[in-house]
Amino acid sequence: MTEAIWDKNAIRVKLTKKDGSTRQRSFNNVVQEATPDQLHQFGQLVAMLTGEQLKEVYVMTTSHTN
């Protein structure tokens, strides 16, 4: 039986700067059980702190199988 093992979860937040260009910020070691709403709220917080506009938040999960 092949079992997926969770290794790492990260969030990437895409922001739009005032000049229209985009910036990506990554945050590692995020809990695996974070809900889409929690992730979006986190992205909004990052946008508020940076003064940029939130464009997108997505999760990158790295896993391997035994």
RAURRA-V265225 format. One record per run of one state. SS is the DSSP state (A for helix, B for strand, O for the rest). FROM is the first residue (numbers start at 1). LEN is the number of residues. If there is no record, write none. Layout:
SS/FROM/LEN, SS/FROM/LEN
This chain:
O/1/3, B/4/13, O/17/5, B/22/7, O/29/7, A/36/15, O/51/2, B/53/13, O/66/1
